[in-house]
């Protein structure tokens, strides 16, 4: 984003929707900066973005552990930013979905004006940052899914 003396106002609110399924879910733990089977969750907007809400719901009867990765170079290199444990059937039946940004396993995030953690995403000079996710415990059960949803504010 170019330097300016004016207050930047949000230009778009982009919905975040991604699904982790059995075939694309598992990656080896601690894969360095090149994890396999990650799915793209979102890409920063042209003038930077802030992810204000990020949740996961699961139809799987087994718990899952999701690793979250940010890439500054279009997806070639990924950096681990945190891990979230998703309980079995979170967001289904009587369990609530998991608030990823409010989860204490991703620390050091910026806070918005209300004190809620948010995830900053850089436009990075034309190569916008990307957010990826993958499951590391074991593959998602066949015919079950992990649903990632959220809201991203683009400037």
Backbone as CSV, one residue per row, in Angstrom:
resi,resn,N_x,N_y,N_z,CA_x,CA_y,CA_z,C_x,C_y,C_z
1,UNK,0.846,-1.166,0.000,0.000,0.000,0.000,0.893,1.231,0.000
2,UNK,0.588,2.198,-0.858,1.374,3.419,-0.919,1.180,4.232,0.355
3,UNK,2.217,4.954,0.758,2.113,5.795,1.946,1.151,6.935,1.665
4,UNK,0.358,7.266,2.684,-0.638,8.317,2.533,-0.871,8.987,3.881
5,UNK,-1.374,10.202,3.841,-1.709,10.909,5.071,-3.194,10.828,5.369
6,UNK,-3.918,10.067,4.587,-5.348,9.913,4.811,-5.634,8.570,5.456
7,UNK,-6.780,8.482,6.098,-7.176,7.245,6.757,-7.625,6.244,5.695
8,UNK,-7.040,5.029,5.690,-7.503,4.032,4.727,-8.835,3.445,5.172
9,UNK,-9.775,3.420,4.265,-11.077,2.843,4.551,-11.213,1.517,3.830
10,UNK,-11.901,0.556,4.437,-12.113,-0.720,3.752,-12.800,-0.514,2.403
11,UNK,-12.320,-1.238,1.413,-12.904,-1.156,0.072,-13.839,-2.328,-0.212
12,UNK,-13.500,-3.491,0.313,-14.301,-4.702,0.103,-14.251,-5.574,1.346
13,UNK,-15.312,-6.306,1.545,-15.304,-7.372,2.536,-15.376,-8.669,1.747
14,UNK,-14.333,-9.474,1.871,-14.222,-10.702,1.103,-14.550,-11.897,1.994
15,UNK,-15.522,-12.714,1.588,-15.798,-13.916,2.387,-14.679,-14.937,2.205
16,UNK,-14.391,-15.666,3.263,-13.402,-16.745,3.227,-14.171,-18.050,3.327
17,UNK,-13.983,-18.921,2.346,-14.634,-20.231,2.342,-13.679,-21.256,1.756
18,UNK,-13.313,-22.240,2.546,-12.440,-23.321,2.079,-12.868,-24.597,2.795
19,UNK,-12.632,-25.732,2.140,-13.006,-27.016,2.719,-11.822,-27.970,2.663
20,UNK,-11.530,-28.597,3.790,-10.508,-29.644,3.822,-11.247,-30.973,3.787
21,UNK,-10.927,-31.776,2.785,-11.576,-33.069,2.604,-10.543,-34.182,2.779
22,UNK,-10.982,-35.418,2.735,-10.103,-36.566,2.947,-8.912,-36.574,1.992
23,UNK,-9.138,-36.372,0.723,-8.070,-36.518,-0.277,-6.999,-35.437,-0.168
24,UNK,-7.327,-34.280,0.375,-6.364,-33.177,0.408,-5.957,-32.785,1.807
25,UNK,-6.169,-33.656,2.769,-6.059,-33.166,4.134,-4.735,-33.363,4.839
26,UNK,-3.989,-34.389,4.556,-2.884,-34.743,5.445,-1.529,-34.302,4.921
27,UNK,-0.724,-33.753,5.819,0.666,-33.447,5.517,1.518,-33.937,6.686
28,UNK,2.750,-34.257,6.422,3.631,-34.715,7.497,3.887,-33.576,8.474
29,UNK,3.987,-33.881,9.738,4.289,-32.864,10.741,5.700,-32.325,10.513
30,UNK,5.895,-31.059,10.813,7.195,-30.393,10.706,7.849,-30.544,9.331
31,UNK,7.153,-30.104,8.268,7.701,-30.273,6.918,8.616,-29.153,6.458
32,UNK,9.148,-28.346,7.347,9.989,-27.225,6.934,9.138,-26.118,6.344
33,UNK,9.571,-25.533,5.216,8.808,-24.448,4.594,8.079,-24.908,3.338
34,UNK,7.981,-26.218,3.120,7.305,-26.738,1.931,6.329,-27.849,2.309
35,UNK,5.281,-27.525,3.077,4.322,-28.563,3.455,3.548,-29.055,2.239
36,UNK,3.137,-30.309,2.283,2.347,-30.863,1.193,0.871,-30.843,1.561
37,UNK,0.023,-30.963,0.569,-1.428,-31.047,0.760,-2.021,-29.871,1.529
38,UNK,-1.455,-28.692,1.361,-2.086,-27.516,1.944,-3.178,-27.042,0.994
39,UNK,-4.185,-26.383,1.564,-5.210,-25.776,0.721,-5.120,-24.266,0.895
40,UNK,-5.380,-23.553,-0.182,-5.391,-22.095,-0.128,-6.666,-21.650,0.572
41,UNK,-6.513,-20.854,1.617,-7.659,-20.345,2.363,-8.052,-18.972,1.849
42,UNK,-7.068,-18.072,1.693,-7.354,-16.736,1.173,-6.075,-16.073,0.693
43,UNK,-6.257,-15.001,-0.092,-5.151,-14.208,-0.621,-5.399,-12.752,-0.250
44,UNK,-4.356,-12.041,0.146,-4.486,-10.627,0.489,-4.958,-9.831,-0.720
45,UNK,-5.668,-8.748,-0.435,-6.134,-7.857,-1.492,-5.006,-6.994,-2.041
46,UNK,-5.321,-6.174,-3.037,-4.320,-5.363,-3.734,-3.651,-4.318,-2.846
47,UNK,-4.325,-3.890,-1.785,-3.770,-2.873,-0.895,-3.772,-3.321,0.562
48,UNK,-3.413,-4.564,0.798,-3.367,-5.166,2.128,-4.762,-5.571,2.593
49,UNK,-4.799,-6.477,3.552,-6.059,-6.999,4.078,-5.901,-7.317,5.550
50,UNK,-7.043,-7.427,6.218,-7.084,-7.869,7.603,-8.148,-8.962,7.693
51,UNK,-7.752,-10.121,8.193,-8.731,-11.184,8.429,-9.324,-10.925,9.802
52,UNK,-10.624,-10.632,9.812,-11.318,-10.269,11.048,-11.970,-11.470,11.719
53,UNK,-12.335,-12.477,10.921,-12.989,-13.664,11.484,-12.491,-14.877,10.729
54,UNK,-12.156,-15.940,11.462,-11.714,-17.194,10.858,-12.170,-18.320,11.780
55,UNK,-13.074,-19.153,11.295,-13.613,-20.236,12.113,-13.526,-21.553,11.360
56,UNK,-13.573,-22.645,12.119,-13.578,-23.986,11.538,-14.720,-24.772,12.159
57,UNK,-15.493,-25.429,11.299,-16.529,-26.369,11.733,-16.176,-27.728,11.138
58,UNK,-16.533,-28.791,11.837,-16.158,-30.130,11.400,-17.344,-31.077,11.436
59,UNK,-17.442,-31.910,10.398,-18.418,-32.998,10.417,-17.743,-34.326,10.739
60,UNK,-16.435,-34.265,10.992,-15.657,-35.479,11.284,-15.886,-35.929,12.726
61,UNK,-15.996,-37.228,12.913,-16.177,-37.780,14.258,-14.842,-37.961,14.986
62,UNK,-13.747,-37.602,14.325,-12.421,-37.606,14.945,-11.909,-36.174,15.040
63,UNK,-11.122,-35.902,16.053,-10.508,-34.581,16.190,-9.448,-34.402,15.103
64,UNK,-9.117,-33.154,14.817,-8.090,-32.849,13.816,-7.213,-31.717,14.329
65,UNK,-5.985,-31.683,13.856,-5.086,-30.580,14.165,-4.727,-29.890,12.862
66,UNK,-5.040,-28.596,12.781,-4.774,-27.819,11.569,-3.543,-26.958,11.779
67,UNK,-2.640,-26.989,10.804,-1.527,-26.053,10.770,-1.912,-24.913,9.828
68,UNK,-1.551,-23.688,10.223,-1.817,-22.499,9.421,-0.494,-21.956,8.901
69,UNK,-0.424,-21.683,7.606,0.809,-21.255,6.944,0.571,-19.963,6.179
70,UNK,1.528,-19.031,6.243,1.482,-17.820,5.422,2.611,-17.892,4.412
71,UNK,2.320,-17.436,3.194,3.332,-17.412,2.149,3.469,-15.991,1.608
72,UNK,4.690,-15.440,1.622,4.903,-14.094,1.088,5.239,-14.078,-0.400
73,UNK,5.399,-15.263,-1.013,5.888,-15.312,-2.392,4.963,-16.100,-3.331
74,UNK,3.674,-16.000,-3.099,2.720,-16.651,-4.000,2.545,-18.135,-3.764
75,UNK,3.102,-18.675,-2.701,2.888,-20.075,-2.367,4.106,-20.964,-2.475
76,UNK,5.216,-20.454,-2.982,6.422,-21.266,-3.108,6.989,-21.628,-1.745
77,UNK,7.124,-20.643,-0.875,7.648,-20.848,0.467,6.540,-20.527,1.461
78,UNK,6.358,-21.395,2.433,5.310,-21.189,3.430,5.941,-21.193,4.816
79,UNK,5.409,-20.329,5.693,5.908,-20.223,7.054,4.785,-20.544,8.027
80,UNK,5.066,-21.446,8.952,4.086,-21.869,9.941,3.810,-20.722,10.908
81,UNK,2.519,-20.365,11.066,2.171,-19.281,11.991,1.396,-19.787,13.199
82,UNK,0.888,-21.013,13.145,0.172,-21.528,14.300,-0.520,-22.844,14.020
83,UNK,-1.031,-23.420,15.096,-1.705,-24.712,15.033,-2.986,-24.614,15.853
84,UNK,-4.063,-25.188,15.335,-5.345,-25.174,16.034,-5.897,-26.591,16.106
85,UNK,-6.303,-27.004,17.295,-6.936,-28.308,17.471,-8.445,-28.136,17.287
86,UNK,-9.005,-28.968,16.421,-10.433,-28.934,16.122,-11.058,-30.188,16.729
87,UNK,-11.937,-30.012,17.691,-12.595,-31.154,18.326,-13.525,-31.847,17.337
88,UNK,-13.759,-33.119,17.538,-14.696,-33.868,16.694,-16.058,-33.186,16.716
89,UNK,-16.661,-33.074,15.551,-18.006,-32.508,15.375,-18.133,-31.057,15.847
90,UNK,-17.034,-30.295,15.847,-17.121,-28.870,16.182,-17.995,-28.162,15.155
91,UNK,-18.947,-27.393,15.631,-19.855,-26.687,14.737,-21.020,-27.528,14.272
92,UNK,-21.048,-28.776,14.687,-22.156,-29.669,14.350,-22.743,-30.177,15.657
93,UNK,-23.900,-30.716,15.576,-24.584,-31.242,16.771,-24.670,-30.155,17.837
94,UNK,-24.134,-30.386,19.013,-24.249,-29.416,20.099,-22.955,-28.660,20.372
95,UNK,-21.878,-28.927,19.629,-20.604,-28.247,19.843,-20.506,-26.998,18.981
96,UNK,-19.865,-25.958,19.494,-19.695,-24.744,18.702,-18.473,-24.879,17.797
97,UNK,-18.447,-24.076,16.723,-17.281,-24.097,15.850,-16.094,-23.446,16.557
98,UNK,-14.904,-23.578,15.985,-13.683,-23.108,16.627,-13.299,-21.740,16.072
99,UNK,-13.112,-20.770,16.974,-12.650,-19.429,16.615,-11.130,-19.478,16.528
100,UNK,-10.609,-19.526,15.303,-9.167,-19.686,15.107,-8.397,-18.474,15.617
101,UNK,-8.878,-17.278,15.356,-8.145,-16.078,15.773,-8.171,-15.891,17.282
102,UNK,-9.221,-16.360,17.933,-9.312,-16.251,19.381,-8.638,-17.399,20.101
103,UNK,-8.137,-18.367,19.348,-7.506,-19.539,19.927,-6.096,-19.175,20.392
104,UNK,-5.734,-19.560,21.576,-4.446,-19.156,22.145,-3.244,-19.826,21.494
105,UNK,-3.461,-20.757,20.571,-2.315,-21.430,19.950,-1.697,-20.609,18.825
106,UNK,-2.382,-19.576,18.360,-1.781,-18.647,17.399,-1.571,-17.350,18.164
107,UNK,-0.349,-17.112,18.573,-0.062,-15.960,19.418,0.633,-14.861,18.620
108,UNK,0.688,-13.673,19.202,1.422,-12.570,18.595,0.669,-11.843,17.500
109,UNK,-0.639,-12.053,17.385,-1.406,-11.365,16.350,-1.692,-9.931,16.769
110,UNK,-1.937,-9.084,15.777,-2.362,-7.719,16.043,-3.773,-7.745,16.606
111,UNK,-4.148,-6.662,17.269,-5.489,-6.543,17.824,-6.244,-5.432,17.107
112,UNK,-7.547,-5.646,16.899,-8.354,-4.588,16.305,-8.769,-3.581,17.379
113,UNK,-9.605,-2.632,16.988,-10.009,-1.567,17.910,-10.821,-2.065,19.103
114,UNK,-11.362,-3.286,19.028,-12.123,-3.844,20.151,-11.284,-4.801,20.994
115,UNK,-10.017,-4.999,20.621,-9.139,-5.889,21.357,-9.161,-7.328,20.886
116,UNK,-9.882,-7.603,19.773,-9.942,-8.964,19.235,-8.741,-9.205,18.317
117,UNK,-8.114,-10.376,18.411,-6.998,-10.682,17.509,-7.447,-10.716,16.044
118,UNK,-6.606,-10.173,15.170,-6.841,-10.188,13.733,-5.550,-10.625,13.046
119,UNK,-5.666,-11.091,11.825,-4.498,-11.539,11.076,-4.252,-10.577,9.921
120,UNK,-3.116,-9.910,9.943,-2.751,-8.945,8.909,-2.197,-9.697,7.695
121,UNK,-2.620,-9.273,6.501,-2.150,-9.880,5.253,-1.638,-8.760,4.350
122,UNK,-0.408,-8.879,3.888,0.234,-7.838,3.094,0.024,-8.039,1.592
123,UNK,-0.163,-6.909,0.888,-0.194,-6.950,-0.578,1.206,-7.222,-1.110
124,UNK,2.206,-6.918,-0.316,3.586,-7.333,-0.568,4.118,-6.895,-1.923
125,UNK,3.840,-5.668,-2.320,4.401,-5.133,-3.560,3.974,-5.869,-4.810
126,UNK,2.761,-6.373,-4.869,2.269,-7.058,-6.061,2.274,-8.572,-5.963
127,UNK,2.905,-9.122,-4.957,2.852,-10.562,-4.702,2.154,-10.748,-3.357
128,UNK,0.821,-10.731,-3.365,0.095,-10.747,-2.093,0.336,-12.006,-1.279
129,UNK,0.348,-11.813,0.053,0.473,-12.956,0.948,-0.726,-13.878,0.782
130,UNK,-0.476,-15.157,1.006,-1.532,-16.165,0.941,-1.563,-16.922,2.259
131,UNK,-2.760,-17.319,2.669,-2.938,-18.125,3.874,-3.341,-19.526,3.458
132,UNK,-2.640,-20.526,3.996,-2.895,-21.927,3.693,-3.207,-22.686,4.978
133,UNK,-3.857,-23.838,4.821,-4.145,-24.713,5.956,-3.909,-26.158,5.546
134,UNK,-3.565,-26.993,6.535,-3.452,-28.435,6.313,-3.674,-29.155,7.631
135,UNK,-4.048,-30.410,7.533,-4.264,-31.237,8.716,-3.024,-32.093,8.934
136,UNK,-2.554,-32.182,10.204,-1.330,-32.948,10.461,-1.545,-34.202,11.292
137,UNK,-2.684,-34.357,11.945,-2.859,-35.523,12.810,-3.052,-36.789,11.990
138,UNK,-4.055,-36.825,11.178,-4.321,-37.905,10.233,-5.334,-37.354,9.238
139,UNK,-5.520,-38.051,8.163,-6.440,-37.554,7.139,-7.848,-37.415,7.695
140,UNK,-8.573,-36.454,7.151,-9.983,-36.304,7.501,-10.703,-37.576,7.069
141,UNK,-11.630,-38.049,7.883,-12.381,-39.265,7.578,-13.097,-39.128,6.240
142,UNK,-13.136,-40.217,5.467,-13.830,-40.206,4.174,-15.266,-39.726,4.361
143,UNK,-15.750,-38.927,3.430,-17.099,-38.359,3.427,-17.335,-37.349,4.548
144,UNK,-16.283,-36.904,5.227,-16.379,-35.871,6.266,-15.550,-34.677,5.822
145,UNK,-15.833,-33.510,6.401,-15.147,-32.286,5.980,-14.839,-31.380,7.157
146,UNK,-13.824,-30.534,6.962,-13.562,-29.404,7.843,-13.861,-28.160,7.022
147,UNK,-14.746,-27.314,7.518,-15.169,-26.116,6.791,-14.535,-24.887,7.432
148,UNK,-13.761,-24.155,6.632,-13.112,-22.936,7.088,-13.901,-21.766,6.518
149,UNK,-14.354,-20.881,7.382,-15.077,-19.694,6.936,-14.518,-18.475,7.643
150,UNK,-14.778,-17.311,7.095,-14.303,-16.096,7.722,-14.671,-14.870,6.926
151,UNK,-14.134,-13.745,7.384,-14.318,-12.470,6.719,-12.981,-11.737,6.670
152,UNK,-12.696,-11.199,5.501,-11.448,-10.483,5.269,-11.807,-9.088,4.770
153,UNK,-11.186,-8.078,5.352,-11.403,-6.703,4.922,-10.236,-6.313,4.023
154,UNK,-10.547,-5.914,2.788,-9.534,-5.511,1.817,-9.495,-3.975,1.727
155,UNK,-8.287,-3.434,1.673,-8.127,-1.984,1.582,-7.732,-1.547,0.194
